[in-house]
Amino acid sequence: MERTALRQSQLCGSWEMKERLGMGGFGHVYLYQHLESGEKIAVKRCHLELNSKNKKRWSREIQIMKKLNHVNVVQAREVPEELTSIALNDLPLLAMEYCYRGDLRKVLNKPENCCGLKESEVLSLLSDIGSGIQYLHENKIIHRDIKPENIVMQETDGKLVHKLIDLGYAKDLDQGSVCTSFVGTLPYLAPELFECKPYTVTLDYWSFGTMIFECICGFRPFLYHMQPVQWTSKVKSKGPKDIMAVEDMNGELLFSTHLPYPNNLSRPLVEPTESLLQLLLLWDPAARGGRLDPDTNKPYCYTALQNILSMKVIHVLDMTSAQLHSLVLGAEESLHSLQLRLETHTQSHISPLSQELLLETGISLDPRRPLSHCLPDGLQGYDSCTVFLFDKSLNKYSGPLTARPLPDTVNFIVWETKTQLPLYALKKVWGEAVSYICGLKEDYIRLYRGQRAATLSLLRYNTNLTQYKNRLFSESQQLQAKLAFFKTSIQHDLEQFIKQQHNGISSEKLLKAWQENQQKAADVGYLDEEIVAVHFEIMELQRSPFARRQGDVMEQLGEKAIELYKQLKAKCPDPPHGYSDSTDMVKIILKTIQNQDRVLKDLYTHLSTILLCKRRIVDLFPKLEVAVGNIKTAEAAVMQMQMKRQKEFWYLLKIACGVSVRSLYVLPVSAWVLSGYSGFHPRSKNMQTGGLVNWSL
């Protein structure tokens, strides 16, 4: 949709005209904004003198728009009273919601989309426009002009929503279920219109199929470089499953039942999408769309569409080989089931025990939940949601890495750089070259996201290690404190018993036991040093330049390729003629491949360091468990000695006083006495009570 800024704004009361959004056959669409509330609306105004037939058509569009209410059809709004004065030729205005993201043609015209949109964008478009068309048909309305220019985009709650606009050619089937008028945009018109045959709602199926094919592949399906009046006679002979027709260099017509490469669909989606296009692009309008599905009582094309949209596909990037695996999940499929399937798909046949599957957040997939519950809701292409597979048995990934395949036409110009090609063919080849170069950059970014997931996982392990270390330190400090108190108590006891040595009392056994427990607490020191070393290494990994994206050079090369492609398009007449070679484009292709090799080497070197550091942390956990166990054992031993010391002290009191414990009068004693005493054994049977009296309590 063309947008033109106005040289000076125009006010209509509280509404200000900001820009012209687009032009149609009869009317222009303008953007108006309310000065106080900031509300924006799109206003369509007729700018021509219309005959009675076209006046009725104009009024019919407004009537149809006002009665529709669907998220994928642009919503009509009440025309503000202040704007009614701008209407021309006694024709009413049409006010609509403003969709600020523009139209689909603007997206398709981006050079990086010259070989089709990303998978997530295609899925979103299929869902939205398929739903919008179904809604119109259920309300007995044929759109009759479905094309990228009539698809606008709006962001709602963070999600991109596609909406059908411009029902100027729409036909209300209440006036008759079969139509004959020739309307619409030529490249997207169904063949029955060119054959002057009556048509029904299946007219929209052809337009929808043509547009979907273009969004997937970057060009229309049937002899895209020709006008429809030229290709209809040639394409008429296509088979019922043919969804594409091209001419080779010799002018021979080639049909295909498959989507061409390059495109951005993952493997599980290719065949179902081809089946859907085969239904939408049937030449026979009566058969187009398929038979009625007895379960839904709707044409089978809607069932085929729903089957695509309901697929739950998980996209797993094997970081050991850079190979992407896209697998359809069962409704309640478990993680173990997926791992068994991945074992057969991966190049090195990674066993389930060695597999680690990480989300981009660095969190592992939860084995307790069905896989479908672990993934984000809604339609997800591999460009927007990837799970990263790591081999836990490896600390170094050295390849071989799976390279993006070079399209045949791009491979041709790489080997035949100086060959002169027709400009119309060269434009297509260079478009595929731009797509390939952008694809190399996206492949690197995807692998970088995998490296980032590994880093986040490492940091999570490091957090757990820190918590474990803190726990270990706390336990160790408690043990040291108890041992220190115990040592002080014993030393004080010894000082007193030195004076009583003639009584034959010894504490050597106690001292030996204490020394053993003291060593158990000291043994955890080496673990603390090892943990500190790991923490330092993680900090160095985060500071490393390889922890940041290194795709700047590929970004610049991609921009150069896009600029070359734009220059070629600018000098291509319509229809294009002339010849040129591919020297400049091939130079960029080779430089991009060389640069990708370099940055991937750096990425995998850094990734291997991350994985080695993570392995060291994992290996530390059992040692920490043993250390904590030793501390617990030592602590229990100290408590046991304390209890024994306490009992023996009371036993000494009993002997010294010559009375039973029940009748013993307990004198006030210091805390170190009551804490207990162990290892003291009287050797003399003639111990006198005076010894106890002389022992200062």
C-alpha positions in Angstrom: 0.0 0.0 0.0 1.5 3.3 -1.1 1.9 6.0 1.5 2.4 9.6 0.7 3.1 12.3 3.3 1.1 15.5 2.7 2.9 18.8 2.4 0.6 20.5 4.9 -1.8 18.9 7.3 -5.6 19.5 7.0 -7.9 19.9 10.0 -11.5 18.9 10.2 -12.6 20.0 13.6 -10.6 17.8 16.1 -9.3 15.5 13.4 -6.1 16.0 11.5 -5.2 14.3 8.2 -1.7 12.9 8.6 -1.0 11.1 5.3 -2.4 9.3 2.3 -2.3 5.6 2.9 -3.1 4.4 -0.6 -5.1 4.8 -3.8 -7.7 2.6 -5.4 -9.7 2.6 -8.6 -12.3 5.0 -7.3 -11.1 6.2 -3.9 -8.1 7.3 -1.8 -7.5 6.2 1.8 -6.3 8.7 4.3 -5.0 8.5 7.8 -6.8 10.8 10.3 -5.8 11.3 13.9 -7.8 12.9 16.7 -5.9 15.8 18.3 -6.9 15.1 21.9 -7.3 11.3 22.2 -4.7 10.3 19.6 -7.1 7.8 18.1 -6.3 7.0 14.5 -8.7 5.8 11.7 -8.4 5.1 8.0 -10.9 7.0 5.9 -11.8 6.0 2.3 -13.1 8.8 0.2 -14.3 8.6 -3.4 -12.5 11.1 -5.7 -14.2 10.5 -9.0 -17.6 11.1 -10.6 -19.2 7.7 -10.7 -21.9 6.3 -12.9 -24.9 4.8 -11.2 -23.5 1.2 -11.4 -20.3 2.2 -9.7 -22.2 4.3 -7.1 -24.1 1.2 -6.2 -20.8 -0.7 -5.9 -19.3 2.0 -3.7 -22.4 1.9 -1.4 -22.4 -1.9 -1.4 -18.8 -2.0 -0.1 -19.8 0.2 2.8 -22.8 -1.8 3.6 -20.8 -5.1 3.5 -18.1 -3.7 5.7 -20.5 -2.4 8.3 -22.2 -5.8 8.8 -18.9 -7.8 9.1 -17.3 -8.5 12.4 -14.2 -10.7 12.3 -10.6 -10.3 13.6 -9.2 -11.1 10.1 -11.4 -8.6 8.2 -10.7 -5.0 8.7 -13.3 -3.4 11.0 -15.6 -0.6 9.9 -15.9 2.4 12.2 -18.5 5.1 12.6 -17.5 8.1 10.6 -16.9 11.1 13.0 -19.5 13.8 12.4 -16.7 16.4 11.8 -15.4 14.4 8.8 -18.6 14.1 6.9 -18.0 17.5 5.3 -15.0 16.1 3.3 -17.2 13.6 1.3 -17.3 14.3 -2.4 -20.0 13.7 -5.1 -22.7 12.9 -2.5 -21.0 9.6 -1.7 -20.6 8.4 1.9 -17.2 8.0 3.5 -15.9 4.6 4.8 -14.1 4.8 8.1 -12.0 1.7 9.1 -9.6 0.7 11.8 -6.0 1.8 11.1 -3.5 -1.1 10.6 -0.2 0.6 11.1 2.0 -2.3 10.0 1.2 -1.7 6.3 0.3 -4.3 3.7 1.7 -7.7 2.7 3.2 -6.4 -0.6 5.5 -4.2 1.3 6.8 -7.2 3.2 7.2 -9.3 0.0 9.1 -6.5 -1.7 11.9 -6.7 0.8 14.9 -8.2 -1.0 15.5 -10.6 1.9 12.0 -12.1 1.2 12.6 -12.5 -2.6 12.5 -16.3 -2.0 9.6 -16.3 0.4 8.7 -15.4 3.9 9.9 -17.2 7.0 8.0 -20.3 8.1 6.4 -18.6 11.1 5.1 -15.8 8.9 3.7 -18.2 6.4 1.9 -20.2 9.1 0.4 -17.0 10.6 -0.8 -15.8 7.2 -2.4 -19.2 6.4 -4.2 -19.1 9.7 -5.4 -15.5 9.5 -6.4 -15.2 5.8 -7.8 -18.7 5.7 -10.0 -17.8 8.6 -11.0 -14.5 7.0 -12.0 -16.1 3.7 -14.0 -18.8 5.5 -15.9 -16.1 7.4 -16.7 -14.2 4.2 -17.9 -17.3 2.5 -20.0 -18.3 5.4 -21.7 -14.9 5.2 -22.3 -15.5 1.5 -19.6 -13.0 0.3 -16.9 -13.5 -2.4 -14.0 -11.1 -2.0 -12.9 -11.4 -5.7 -9.7 -9.4 -5.2 -7.5 -11.3 -2.8 -3.9 -10.2 -3.3 -0.9 -9.1 -1.1 -1.9 -5.4 -1.5 -5.3 -6.2 0.1 -3.8 -7.9 3.2 -2.8 -5.4 6.0 -1.2 -6.1 9.3 -2.0 -5.0 12.8 -0.2 -5.9 16.1 -2.6 -7.0 18.8 -1.3 -8.0 22.2 2.2 -8.5 20.8 0.9 -10.8 18.0 0.9 -9.9 14.3 -2.6 -10.2 12.8 -3.4 -10.2 9.1 -6.6 -8.6 7.9 -8.5 -8.6 4.5 -9.3 -5.1 3.2 -10.8 -3.5 0.1 -14.1 -5.2 -0.4 -14.8 -2.9 -3.4 -15.1 -5.9 -5.7 -16.8 -8.1 -3.1 -20.0 -9.8 -4.3 -22.9 -10.6 -2.0 -24.2 -14.0 -3.0 -27.7 -13.2 -1.9 -27.9 -11.6 -5.3 -27.1 -15.0 -6.9 -24.6 -17.7 -6.3 -23.1 -17.6 -9.7 -21.3 -14.5 -11.0 -20.1 -13.4 -14.4 -18.6 -9.9 -14.1 -14.9 -9.5 -14.8 -13.3 -7.9 -11.8 -10.1 -8.2 -9.7 -6.3 -8.0 -10.2 -5.1 -9.9 -13.3 -2.1 -11.9 -11.8 -4.3 -13.4 -9.1 -7.5 -14.0 -11.1 -8.8 -17.5 -11.6 -8.7 -18.9 -15.1 -12.5 -19.1 -15.5 -12.6 -15.3 -15.6 -10.3 -15.3 -18.6 -12.4 -18.0 -20.2 -15.6 -15.8 -19.6 -17.2 -18.6 -17.6 -19.4 -18.1 -14.5 -17.7 -18.4 -11.2 -18.5 -19.0 -7.5 -16.7 -18.8 -4.2 -13.9 -21.1 -5.6 -12.7 -17.9 -7.4 -11.2 -16.8 -4.0 -9.5 -20.2 -3.6 -7.4 -19.7 -6.7 -6.4 -16.2 -5.6 -5.6 -17.5 -2.1 -3.5 -20.3 -3.4 -1.6 -18.0 -5.8 -0.9 -15.6 -3.0 0.2 -18.4 -0.6 2.5 -19.9 -3.2 4.1 -16.4 -3.7 4.6 -15.9 0.0 6.3 -19.3 0.3 8.5 -19.1 -2.8 8.7 -15.4 -3.7 7.1 -15.6 -7.1 3.7 -16.6 -8.4 3.2 -20.2 -9.4 2.4 -20.1 -13.1 4.9 -18.4 -15.6 5.2 -15.5 -13.2 7.1 -13.4 -15.8 4.1 -13.4 -18.2 0.8 -11.7 -18.2 -2.2 -13.9 -17.3 -3.7 -13.6 -20.8 -0.4 -15.1 -22.1 0.0 -18.0 -19.7 -3.6 -19.2 -19.4 -3.5 -21.1 -22.7 -0.2 -22.8 -21.8 -1.1 -23.7 -18.2 -4.5 -25.0 -19.1 -2.9 -28.4 -19.8 -1.5 -28.7 -16.3 -2.3 -31.9 -14.3 -4.7 -31.8 -11.3 -1.8 -31.9 -8.9 0.5 -29.5 -10.6 1.1 -26.3 -8.6 3.9 -24.7 -10.6 4.8 -24.0 -14.2 8.1 -22.5 -15.5 10.0 -22.3 -18.7 13.5 -23.5 -18.9 16.3 -21.8 -20.9 15.1 -23.4 -24.1 11.6 -22.2 -23.6 10.2 -25.6 -22.7 7.2 -25.6 -20.4 7.9 -27.6 -17.2 5.2 -28.4 -14.6 5.8 -29.6 -11.0 3.7 -31.0 -8.2 6.2 -29.8 -5.6 7.3 -26.5 -4.1 10.6 -25.4 -5.5 13.8 -24.9 -3.5 14.7 -22.5 -2.0 11.9 -21.9 0.4 11.7 -21.6 4.2 9.3 -24.4 5.1 10.5 -27.2 7.3 10.3 -30.7 6.0 7.1 -31.8 7.9 5.2 -28.9 6.5 6.2 -29.2 2.8 4.0 -32.1 1.8 0.8 -31.0 3.6 1.2 -27.5 2.1 1.7 -28.9 -1.4 -1.5 -30.9 -0.9 -3.4 -27.8 0.1 -2.1 -25.8 -2.9 -3.1 -28.7 -5.2 -6.7 -28.3 -3.9 -6.7 -24.5 -4.2 -5.0 -24.4 -7.7 -7.2 -26.9 -9.5 -8.1 -25.6 -13.0 -11.6 -26.9 -12.8 -13.6 -24.4 -10.6 -16.2 -27.0 -9.7 -13.5 -29.3 -8.3 -11.4 -26.6 -6.8 -11.2 -26.6 -3.0 -12.0 -30.4 -2.9 -15.2 -32.3 -2.1 -17.2 -31.6 1.1 -15.7 -33.1 4.2 -18.6 -35.1 5.8 -17.3 -34.3 9.3 -17.4 -30.5 8.8 -19.7 -30.1 5.8 -17.1 -27.7 4.4 -14.8 -28.0 1.3 -11.9 -30.3 2.1 -9.4 -27.4 1.6 -10.4 -26.1 5.0 -9.7 -29.5 6.5 -6.3 -29.6 4.9 -5.6 -26.1 6.1 -6.6 -27.0 9.7 -4.5 -30.1 9.6 -1.5 -27.9 8.8 -2.3 -25.4 11.5 -2.9 -28.1 14.2 0.4 -29.8 13.6 2.8 -29.6 16.6 6.3 -29.6 15.2 9.4 -29.4 17.3 12.5 -28.0 15.7 15.7 -29.4 17.2 19.1 -28.0 16.2 21.9 -30.6 16.7 24.8 -28.5 17.9 27.3 -31.2 17.1 26.6 -31.1 13.4 24.6 -27.9 12.8 21.8 -30.0 11.4 18.2 -29.0 12.0 15.6 -31.8 12.7 11.9 -30.9 12.5 9.7 -33.7 13.9 5.9 -33.9 14.3 5.0 -34.6 17.9 2.2 -36.8 19.1 -0.4 -35.3 21.4 1.1 -36.8 24.6 4.6 -37.7 23.3 7.2 -38.0 26.0 10.7 -36.6 26.1 12.1 -40.2 26.0 10.2 -41.0 22.9 11.6 -37.9 21.2 15.1 -38.8 22.3 14.8 -42.3 20.7 13.7 -40.7 17.5 16.6 -38.2 17.6 19.0 -41.1 18.1 18.1 -42.4 14.6 18.1 -39.0 13.0 21.3 -37.5 14.2 24.5 -38.1 12.3 26.4 -39.5 15.2 23.4 -41.3 16.6 23.5 -39.6 20.0 22.1 -42.0 22.6 19.2 -40.7 24.9 21.5 -40.9 28.0 23.9 -38.5 26.3 21.3 -36.1 25.0 20.7 -32.7 26.6 17.9 -30.7 25.1 17.8 -27.0 26.0 15.4 -24.2 25.3 16.8 -20.8 24.4 16.5 -19.8 28.1 19.1 -22.5 28.9 16.4 -24.6 30.7 16.2 -28.3 30.0 13.0 -29.9 28.7 11.0 -31.3 31.6 10.9 -35.2 31.2 7.8 -35.3 33.5 5.6 -33.4 31.1 4.4 -34.1 27.6 6.6 -32.3 25.1 3.7 -30.3 23.6 3.3 -28.7 27.0 7.0 -27.7 27.2 6.8 -25.6 24.0 5.2 -22.2 23.4 1.6 -22.1 22.5 0.5 -21.2 19.0 2.1 -21.6 15.6 5.8 -21.7 15.8 8.2 -21.9 12.8 11.8 -23.0 13.2 12.8 -19.4 12.8 11.0 -18.5 16.0 11.3 -21.5 18.3 14.2 -23.9 18.3 15.3 -26.5 20.8 19.1 -27.1 21.0 20.6 -30.6 21.3 23.9 -31.2 23.0 25.9 -34.4 23.4 26.9 -34.7 27.0 29.5 -37.3 26.2 31.5 -34.7 24.2 33.5 -31.8 25.5 34.6 -30.7 22.1 32.5 -30.4 18.9 34.6 -30.6 15.8 32.0 -31.4 13.1 31.6 -32.1 10.3 29.0 -29.3 10.1 26.0 -29.6 7.8 26.2 -26.7 5.3 23.2 -25.0 3.8 22.7 -26.4 0.2 23.5 -24.1 -2.6 20.5 -23.7 -5.0 21.2 -25.1 -8.4 20.9 -21.7 -10.2 23.3 -20.1 -7.7 25.7 -23.0 -8.0 25.6 -22.5 -11.8 26.7 -18.8 -11.6 29.4 -19.7 -9.0 31.0 -22.0 -11.5 30.0 -20.0 -14.6 30.6 -16.5 -13.3 31.2 -14.9 -16.7 28.2 -16.5 -18.4 25.8 -13.9 -19.7 22.2 -14.5 -18.7 18.9 -12.7 -19.7 18.1 -10.0 -17.2 14.7 -11.6 -16.2 16.5 -14.9 -15.5 19.4 -13.1 -13.7 17.0 -11.3 -11.5 15.6 -14.6 -10.3 19.0 -16.1 -9.8 20.3 -13.1 -7.9 17.2 -13.2 -5.7 18.1 -16.8 -4.8 21.7 -15.7 -4.2 20.5 -12.9 -1.8 18.3 -15.5 0.0 21.3 -17.9 0.3 23.5 -15.2 1.7 20.9 -14.1 4.2 20.3 -17.8 5.0 24.0 -18.2 5.9 23.7 -15.3 8.3 20.5 -16.8 9.9 22.2 -20.2 10.2 25.0 -18.6 12.2 22.6 -16.6 14.4 20.7 -19.9 15.1 23.9 -21.6 16.2 24.9 -18.5 18.2 21.5 -18.8 20.0 22.5 -22.4 20.8 25.8 -21.2 22.2 23.9 -18.7 24.2 21.6 -21.4 25.6 24.6 -23.4 26.6 26.0 -20.3 28.4 22.7 -19.8 30.3 22.7 -23.4 31.2 26.2 -23.1 32.5 25.2 -20.1 34.6 22.3 -22.1 36.1 24.7 -24.8 37.0 27.1 -22.2 38.4 24.2 -20.8 40.6 23.5 -24.3 41.9 27.3 -24.8 42.5 27.4 -21.5 44.5 24.4 -22.5 46.6 26.1 -25.9 47.2 29.3 -24.2 48.1 27.5 -21.8 50.5 25.8 -24.8 52.1 29.1 -26.6 52.4 30.8 -23.5 53.8 28.1 -23.1 56.4 28.2 -26.7 57.4 32.0 -26.5 57.6 31.9 -23.4 59.7 29.5 -24.9 62.1 31.7 -28.0 62.5 34.8 -25.8 63.0 33.0 -23.8 65.7 32.0 -27.0 67.5 35.4 -28.4 67.2 37.0 -25.2 68.4 34.7 -25.1 71.4 35.4 -28.7 72.1 39.2 -28.1 71.8 39.0 -25.2 74.2 37.0 -27.3 76.7 39.5 -30.1 76.5 42.5 -27.8 76.8 41.0 -26.2 79.9 40.3 -29.7 81.3 43.9 -30.7 80.6 45.3 -27.8 82.3 43.4 -28.9 85.4 44.3 -32.5 85.0 48.0 -31.8 84.7 47.8 -30.9 88.3 46.1 -34.2 89.0 48.4 -36.5 87.0 49.3 -38.5 90.2 45.7 -39.7 90.1 46.6 -41.5 86.8 44.1 -39.7 84.5 44.9 -39.4 80.8 43.3 -37.7 77.7 45.4 -39.0 74.8 42.6 -40.9 73.3 40.3 -37.9 73.3 42.9 -35.7 71.7 43.5 -38.3 68.9 39.7 -38.4 68.1 39.5 -34.7 68.1 42.4 -34.4 65.7 40.7 -36.8 63.3 37.5 -34.8 63.2 39.5 -31.6 62.8 41.1 -33.0 59.6 37.6 -33.9 58.2 36.7 -30.2 58.4 40.0 -29.1 56.9 39.6 -31.5 53.9 36.9 -29.4 52.3 39.4 -26.6 51.7 40.6 -28.0 48.3 37.0 -28.1 47.0 36.6 -24.4 47.8 39.7 -23.7 45.7 38.4 -25.7 42.8 35.0 -23.9 43.0 36.7 -20.5 43.0 38.7 -21.6 39.9 35.5 -22.6 38.1 33.8 -19.3 39.0 36.8 -17.4 37.6 36.7 -19.4 34.3 33.0 -18.6 33.9 33.7 -14.9 34.3 36.4 -15.1 31.7 34.0 -16.9 29.3 31.4 -14.1 29.7 34.1 -11.5 29.0 35.4 -13.3 25.9 34.6 -11.5 22.6 33.4 -14.9 21.2 30.6 -14.8 23.7 29.0 -12.0 21.6 27.6 -12.2 18.1 30.3 -12.2 15.4 28.0 -11.8 12.4 28.8 -8.1 11.6 30.8 -9.0 8.4 28.1 -11.3 7.2 25.6 -8.5 7.9 27.6 -6.1 5.7 28.0 -8.6 2.9 24.2 -9.3 3.0 23.5 -5.6 2.7 25.9 -5.4 -0.3 24.1 -8.3 -2.0 20.8 -6.7 -1.4 22.1 -3.4 -2.9 23.3 -5.3 -6.0 19.9 -7.0 -6.3 18.1 -3.6 -6.1 20.4 -2.1 -8.8 19.6 -5.0 -11.1 15.8 -4.6 -10.5 16.1 -0.9 -11.1 17.7 -1.3 -14.5 15.4 -4.1 -15.6 12.7 -2.8 -17.9 9.2 -4.3 -18.0 9.3 -6.6 -19.8 13.0 -7.1 -19.1 15.5 -7.5 -21.9 19.3 -7.6 -22.1 22.1 -9.7 -20.6 24.6 -9.5 -17.8 27.0 -11.8 -15.9 27.3 -12.4 -12.1 30.9 -11.5 -11.2 30.0 -9.0 -8.5 27.4 -11.2 -6.8 29.6 -14.3 -6.9 32.4 -12.4 -5.1 29.9 -11.6 -2.3 28.8 -15.2 -2.1 32.3 -16.5 -1.8 33.3 -13.9 0.8 30.2 -14.8 2.9 31.0 -18.5 2.8 34.6 -17.8 3.9 33.4 -15.5 6.7 30.9 -18.0 8.0 33.6 -20.7 8.1 35.7 -18.3 10.3 33.0 -17.3 12.7 31.7 -20.8 13.1 35.3 -22.0 14.0 35.4 -19.3 16.7 31.9 -20.1 17.9 32.6 -23.8 18.3 36.0 -23.2 20.0 34.1 -21.0 22.6 31.3 -23.5 22.8 33.7 -26.3 23.6 35.2 -24.2 26.4 31.7 -23.7 27.8 30.9 -27.4 27.7 34.2 -28.3 29.3 33.6 -25.8 32.1 30.1 -27.3 32.6 31.6 -30.8 32.8 33.9 -29.7 35.5 30.9 -28.3 37.5 29.0 -31.5 37.0 32.0 -33.5 38.2 32.3 -31.3 41.3 28.8 -32.1 42.5 29.6 -35.7 43.7 32.7 -34.5 45.5 30.5 -31.9 47.2 28.1 -34.5 48.2 30.9 -36.6 49.8 32.3 -33.5 51.5 28.9 -32.6 53.0 28.5 -36.3 54.1 31.9 -36.2 55.8 31.1 -33.1 57.6 27.8 -34.5 58.8 29.6 -37.7 60.0 32.2 -35.6 61.8 29.6 -33.4 63.4 27.8 -36.6 64.6 31.1 -37.8 66.0 31.7 -34.6 67.9 28.2 -34.8 69.4 28.8 -38.4 70.4 32.1 -37.4 72.1 30.4 -34.6 73.9 27.7 -37.0 75.2 30.4 -39.5 76.3 32.4 -36.7 78.0 29.2 -35.6 79.8 28.5 -39.1 81.0 32.0 -39.8 82.2 32.2 -36.5 84.0 29.1 -37.4 86.0 30.6 -40.8 86.5 33.7 -39.2 88.0 31.6 -37.1 90.3 29.8 -40.2 91.4 33.0 -41.9 92.3 34.5 -38.8 93.9 31.5 -38.2 96.1 30.9 -41.9 96.9 27.2 -41.4 96.5 24.6 -42.4 93.9 23.8 -40.0 91.0 20.2 -39.7 92.3 21.4 -38.2 95.6 24.3 -36.2 94.2 24.3 -32.5 95.1 25.4 -30.7 92.0 27.6 -27.7 92.6 27.4 -24.8 90.2 29.9 -25.5 87.4 31.0 -23.6 84.3 29.6 -24.1 80.8 32.6 -26.1 79.7 32.0 -28.7 82.4 28.4 -29.2 81.6 29.2 -29.5 77.9 30.5 -33.0 78.6 33.7 -34.8 78.7 35.0 -37.9 76.9 38.1 -40.1 77.0 39.1 -39.6 80.7 39.5 -42.9 82.5 40.6 -43.1 86.2 43.5 -45.5 86.6 43.7 -45.5 90.4 41.2 -47.3 92.6 42.2 -45.1 95.5 41.0 -41.8 94.0 40.4 -39.4 96.9 37.6 -36.9 97.1 40.2 -34.3 97.9 41.4 -34.5 94.3 38.0 -33.3 93.1 37.9 -30.6 95.8 41.3 -29.3 94.8 40.2 -29.2 91.1 39.0 -25.8 90.6 35.5 -25.9 89.1 
